[in-house]
Amino acid sequence: MDWLEGLLWDPASVAHIVCLYAFVISVGVLLGKIKIFGISLGVTFVLFTGILMGHFGFTGETHILHFIREFGLILFVFCIGLQVGPSFFSSFKKGGMRLNLLAVGIVVLNIAVALGIYFIANGRIELPMMVGILYGAVTNTPGLGAAQEALNQLSYSGQPIALGYACAYPLGVVGIIGSIIAIRYIFRVNFSKEEEELKSQGGDMKHQPHMLTLEVRNESIDGKRLLQIKEFLGRSFVCSRICHEGHVSIPNHETEFHTGDQVFIVCSEEDAEAVIAFIGKEVQVDWEKQDMPMVSRRILVTKPEINGKKLGDMHFRSLFGVNVTRVNRSGMDLFADPNLILQVGDRVMVVGQQDAIERVTHVLGNQLKRLDHPNIATIFIGIFLGILIGSLPFAFPGMPTPVKLGLAGGPLVVAILIGRFGHKLGLVTYTTMSANLMLREIGIVLFLASVGIEAGQHFVQTVVEGDGLLYVGYGFLITVIPLLIIGAIARLYYKVNYFTLMGLIAGSNTDPPALAYANQVSGNDAPSVGYSTVYPLTMFLRILAGQMILLTMM
């Protein structure tokens, strides 16, 4: 039975470590599917399962656990960076700036409350443990990993900060959802009124493509060329088909408009009213029954050489006689602006003759199998550069040690930059959502399992004999106080719609259970829009904040 004993207890055995991780991750993921009052802790149960196994003495050699923990963290934050990179900078535009400022307010208040408790406690709790409580309270696991990596730089040998994280996390999830509910009742939110207000605002829909069939009624544009009409109107739109005296054709800039012509227009929602007022009234036309029926097809961009090119530089109209009306990216339709940069994975809506569309298909690729293969080179080039940048020391006056972005911050920053600007370096960053999610989930469960196994030896003692219950209370205050304050400011001063506010609160804590609750309650996409608007910046700040606290105050 020596083989069984070695498999169960030998910390140097590869088979033992693999079996331990397989057991912790599989049991944790299965437990994470259990919902209590509709709320689930998800993969965080991997942490608790690891703690349980560590408590009973199932562990591995320290350097192996550290390697798996750090590699899992790098994989996780890098995939997050690739996902949020394309939208990171655009999230600051228009109404997104206001939401991001509110989210920054929540992050700052979380830190302020945590540090306030730390100084009031007057030495009763160590700073690293308070940072662990902070990250458990805001349910942010990548930040915990970054803080742990900063402690490694400082050669910290005290209690594992994962103990504070584990104590604060469960009530952190409850506190976030509880704050959403509390704001609803404190401000007497009427769902019907909020729904009407949301529709009147139009949300982000106003920037999405809007399709119109118009009959030319404006006599002042009779005989004018399409290019002149665009200049007169001063709004961007695409005219993909025109019917003149019963004959359908694809217009170009030299095509003349005449009174009585029917035209198919694609423009942004915010420009639709102006286009209608300038050209003519909306009519119903069955374009498929005209003398020269046009074909519309979504063509998938799969050729790497197209990646990073502007739509206008492709000259689809002059070279192929087709019009591009919109581009679908990650499930969202984008208006076909000439300055729009194409990326591998985009679906381009093309209108034209069948043979012309076939030629465009050949140019763009449209080979789904090409997208089934992940761009491994880009991922590991990015990780390599991320670790290099994360290892660079930045010295600041008055700080005892140089500041580093670390193994979490470096890959995150590089991934965001590659996700947004990688096409300029010839890097194809497209990864299917399922592949990105798979890599991300593998990374986070490896990290959580490692942290749990390491912290398990001291966890029960901390909770039962130590200050575990006190940590739970501290975490609850860190969770709730900032959300109620910023929630009140958002409602009273900024008049933020409640559905959007729910997404803002969930996104500022990067908390999927809270987003799931918000989506279930609202029945619309507003919480998801609010969540995705603030998520990139919030994740970036959460990952860097803990490191800065530890490196400047220890």
C-alpha positions, 0 to 999 in steps of 0.5 A: 500500500506504499503507492497509495500512501505516497499518492495521498501524502508525499508532498514531493510526488508529482502524482500527489500534487496533480491529484490534489489539485484535480480533487480541489478544483473539481469539488470546488467547481461543483460546490460553486454551482449550488445557489442559496437564495439565488446567489452562488459563490462560483469558483470561490468554493475552490478556495474553500475546498483548498483550505479544507484540504490544507487543514487536513494536511494535504499539501505539496512542496512550497516552491511547486505551490508558488509556481502554480499559483503565480502561473495561474494568476498570470494566465488569468489577468492576461486573458482579462486584459485581452478581453477588456483591452479593445473597450478599455479606452473607449469606456471613458467616452461620453457617459462612460466618463461619469460612470467610471468616476463613480466607480473610482469613487467606490474603489477609493472609499473601499481603500479609505474605509479599510485603512481607517479600520486599520489605524483605528485598530491600532496594531491589532491587525496587520496591514497585509491581513487588512489588505486580504480583508479588503479584497475579500470584501470587494470580491476581487481575486486578481487583486489578492494575487497581486497583493500576494506577489507584492508581499513576496517582493517584501519577503513577508513571512506573517499570516497568509493574507488569504485568511482575511480574504476567505473570511470577508468574501462570502459576506462581501457577495451578500453585502454587494447585492444587499446594497443594491436592494437597500438603494432601491428601497431607500430611494423608492425606485419605481421599476416602470418609471426607470424603464421608461426613463431608460427608453427615453435616454436610448442608452448606448443603442443610439450609437448602433446601426439603424436601418431606414428605407426612405423615399426622396421628397426633398426637392433641394437635393433633386439631381444632387450627387450622394457625396454632395448630400452627405456634405450638406447633411453633415452626418455619416451614413451609408446608402447601400441600395437605390431604386430609380424608376424601378431599377435597383443599383448600388450607389457610389459617391457620383450617384444622383438622387431624384425625387421619388427614388427609394433609398436604403440607408444605414446610419447611427441611431442618433443621426436617424431623425436628421437623415429622415428630415433631410431626405424624405419619409420612411416607406416600405420596399421589398428589395428582394423583388426588384429587377436586380435583387441584391444579396446581403451577407455577413463575412467573417474576417479571418485573414491576418493581413486584414487585421488593423486596416481601416474599413475605408482603406479597403475600398470595397465600393470602388473595387468590388461594387459593394457597400458595407453597412455594419460590422459585428464585433463580439456580438455588438453591431457597429456602424460602418464608419470609414475610420473603423479598424477591422479586427480578425473575428469581425463579421462584416455585413456586405450588400451587393451582387452575388459574384461581387460578394464572393470576391469580397469573401475571398479578400476577408477570408471567411474561413471559420476553421482559422478562428478555431486555432488560438493565437498561442504566439501572441499570448506568450509574447504578451506574457513574456513582455508583461513579466519584463515590464512587471519586473521593472523597478520604479523608484519614488522619493520617500518609498523604502523599496522600488515599486513594480507592477509585478506578475499581475500588473505587468501582464495586465497592462501589456494585455490591455495594450495588445488588445487595443493596439496589437494590430499595429505590431502585426499581432492577431489578438483574436481569441474565441470567447470560449477559448478566452474563458477556458484559459481564464478559468484554468488560471483562476482555479489554479490560483485559488487552489494554491492559495487555499492549500497554503492557507488551510493550515492556519484557517480554522485556528484563525476563525475559531480562536483568532479574529476571524469573526472580526474580519468578517465584520470589517469586511462587511463595513468595507463592502457596504459603506462605499456602495451606499455613499456612491449609490446616494451620490449617483441617484441624487446628484448624477440622476443615474438610472437604477438599472445602470447603477446596479451594473455600476455597483457590480462592475466596480466590485468585478462581481459576477453574482451581483451582475447575475442578480441585477440582470434577473431583476431588471430584465434588460441589458442596462446592468450589463452595459454599466458593468462592462463600462466600468469593469476594465478601469476598476479591474486595473485599479483593484490589481494595482491598489493593494500593491501600492498600499503594501509597498508604500506603507510597510 
